[in-house]
Amino acid sequence: MRMTFSGARAATRDDDTWISGRSGPVPPSAPGRRGRPGRGSAFPALACAALALLALLARPLLAEGPGDGDAAGDQTIDAVRVDQAPTIDGVLDEAIWQQASVITDFVQQEPQEGAPATEKTEVRLLYDGKSLFLGVHAYDRDPGGIVATEMRRDGNRIMDEDNFEVILDTFGDRRNGYMFVTTPLGAKLDQQVSDDGGIQRRGTGNSVNKDWDGVWYVRSRETSDGWVAEIAIPMVTLRFPDSEPQTWGINFMRNIRRKNEQVYWSPIPKGYTLTKVSLAGSLNDLESLNQGMDLRVKPYVTGGGHQVVEQNVTDNSGQSDFGVDVKYGVTASLNLDLTYNTDFAQAEVDDQRVNLTRFALYYPEKRDFFLENYGQFLVGTTSSIRPIADLFFSRSIGLANGQPVPIIGGARLTGKVGRSNIAVMDLETDRAFGNPGDNFLVARYSRDVFSRSRIGALVINKEGVGEDPTAGQDFNRTFAVDMSLAPLAALTIDGFLAATRSPGVDSGQNGGHLRAAWLDRSWNVYGEYTDLGDNFNDEVGYVPRVGIVRRKFHVEYNPRPEKWGIRDLEPMWNVTEYRSHDGVLESLQYHNMLGIRMEDGGYFNVWYNAKYELLDRPFRVHENVEIPAGRYWFGDWRFSYDSNPSRRVYYGVSYGPQTFWDGTRRDIGLKTGVRVTDQVAFEGNYSQNKVNLPEGDFTVNLVSLQADLALSPRMSLRTRTQYESDTDQWVTSARFRYIYKPGSDLYIVYDEVRRDPTGLPIYRDRQLLVKMTYLMSF
């Protein structure tokens, strides 16, 4: 068994090295004691300086024309320019709003596609060159039925309640966009969208960057006839081409939650979301857009204390640090980021998860520096749960065996020049845990071709630096070319060819992937082929399994019976096999599933997986339980139900009886949450894995309790306590955030890891940190 924990600098180490190049999944950086920056080779510092100088000199040379792709929707709106900005106070009573372009013709996607919206929505749009302004009046004949309880920034309940969403395709390329969401309580959620929301039906996976935070303003209030929101999006928050005039893709969506009704301005077919950028309408005649100097400087300071109790010995230490992040717009569409003494004290910890498989779990990136334009660096396989291969995985930088490694500094250049997408990053880490530092250079280029296709290339170089004379001989390199072709609206073909290079290895370092998919409102059918060499070693990627040939075929149909309270069905079947390069079958799975989505948002799910596994060596599934080598057939059932997530009290239950290797296993999952008020909410989770094997029995219980307090949309506190029974370990974290002005934050963070195993000394690692950032814009 492998457990992953995160919190105050400590985590149980994953000693299973099945993942390529490192020992399994790692938690996000938690702030820790920093060493002084070490001496590195001259090349990384020169590379960062050269990248910054090149970007500065290139600014006047990189003006580009508009993209060749216009938004595909039939809806259009003309931009109205004003000399005076409206006051963002949640009241649409200023005369200037009477000059605005007005949108009222929203149509349903759900429940009756194409029918007029049952409630009126009025959107007014203005701009003054420096900002885009939206005035939204969401009429409702039953204002008492409005569902709005979430106030926390980027809260996971915002999308399940009444909300208004806007997406801006600023390049008009039908692929990428900035999405902003608000609610009757003024809660804010923002995200970046790439690759037309991805090939997943509901806009999931790496193509939707939910952790990106932009600087924008909103004020909302409930009224006697619904609710009103005023939104201001500064141009400096966006990237767009240098051209006159400009046409952007734009679309709006309103969620009327008590009816589970979603209405759009530019229609989106059922099964898709606003992230389907290619179906947005058009915002025409934008002129003289002004980003000022487009220079933002954000220094930070941190201070706090750290205590470790181990073997009855207590070690106390103080902590203080400072650093700075700089963001500069080389052009309106190309952005340069510089960082010094990078700190991730505010990053939320990961959820604990039980891993009873042989392969590493996948955890998303949560650290701010890596988030903006994250999708531009990605080359790999598509999955919303666990990819087969992500050739660039930023969590490989600044972390080692679950412990944070100080990042001395670095630079990122990302954006578009015409139809070219550019993403270059160079970072250097300090010495840590007896190892010299490393330099990471990641360069990604892709070009948009035709209306929705792309070709590209990726180069990654990881190289040891520092005082050790052999550091430069420690390197790992990855090279790749990739493509994503969309010859038809429903047909996509994508894949990559890649090679890695490591010292002392001269064969088996190539890999490739090909996927063909048909995705429309009723069908999701695809086939995949992946071949990764025995020595394919991408140390800056996520590649949990190498030395295999993988094939998968998937069929999914989405009928809509329109009775019995069912909104749609999701029956699916797929088969996945892994073979060695000499043709030996290593793994085989038949997946059979039926999902039932109810009209109120509840979801039933039942599946049965028939599995075959070949173990060519023993596998330690638990501390004292080892599965012997051999061939195994087993299967698992899973029954689950999640209630309407918009209710103040919601719940989920799951039950999974199964055979497991040469024994049995039973999984139970329980979840319940309550939103006591608009400001206070709790959620509890419990899971149990009970395993009975001839080699030994064991039971693992995992419990978590999360509490949220939102004093306002700008001030929130989240606490989370997690307990795992097998190691008797508690992980506690508390994170207070006060956004005292957009882009500037005060964080107070407490993390603790504690183990109280029977008969062994107590281990405790805890720290309290305060971090303050201040955004200066020029």
Buried (B, 14 or more C-beta within 10 A) or exposed (E): BBBBBBBBBBBBEBEBEBBBBBBBBBBBBBBBBBEEBBEBBEBBBEBBEEBBEEBEEBBEEBBBEBBBBBBBBEBBBEBBBBEEBBEBEBBBEBEBBEEBBBBEEBBBBBBEBEEEBBBBBBBBBBBBBBBBBBBBBBBBEEBEEBBBBBBBBBBEBBBBBBBBBBBBBBBBBBBBBBBBBBBBBBBBBBBBBBBBBBBBBEBBBBBBBBBBBBBBBBBBBBBEEBBBBBBBBBBBBBBBBBBEEBBBBBBBBBBBBBBBBBBBBBBBBBBBBBBBBBBBBBBBBBEEBEBEEBBBBBBBBBBBEBBBBBEEEEEEEEBEBEBBBBBBBBBBBBBBBBBBBBBBBBBBBBBBBBBBBBBBBBBEBBBBBBBBBBBBBBBBBBBBEBBBBBBBBBBBBBBBBBBBBBBBBBBBBBBBBBBEBBBBBBBBBBBBEEBBBBBBBBBBBBBBBEBBBBBBBBBBBBBBBBEBEEBBEBBBBBBBBBBBBBEEEBEBBBBBBBBBBBEEBEEBBBBBBBBBBBBBBBEBBBBBBBBBBBBBBBBBBBBBBBBBBBBBEBBBEBEBEEEEEBBBBBBBBBBBBBBBEEEEEBBBBBBBBBBBBBBBBBBBBBBBBBBBBBBEEEBBBBEEBBBEEEEBEBBBBBEBBBBBBBBEEBBBBBBBBBBBBBBBBBBBBBBBBBBEEBBEBBBBBBBBBBBEBEBBEBEBBBBBBBBBBBEBBBBBBBBBBBBBEBBEBBBBBBBBBBBEEBBBBBBBBBBBBBBEEEEEEEBBBBBBBBBBBBBEBE
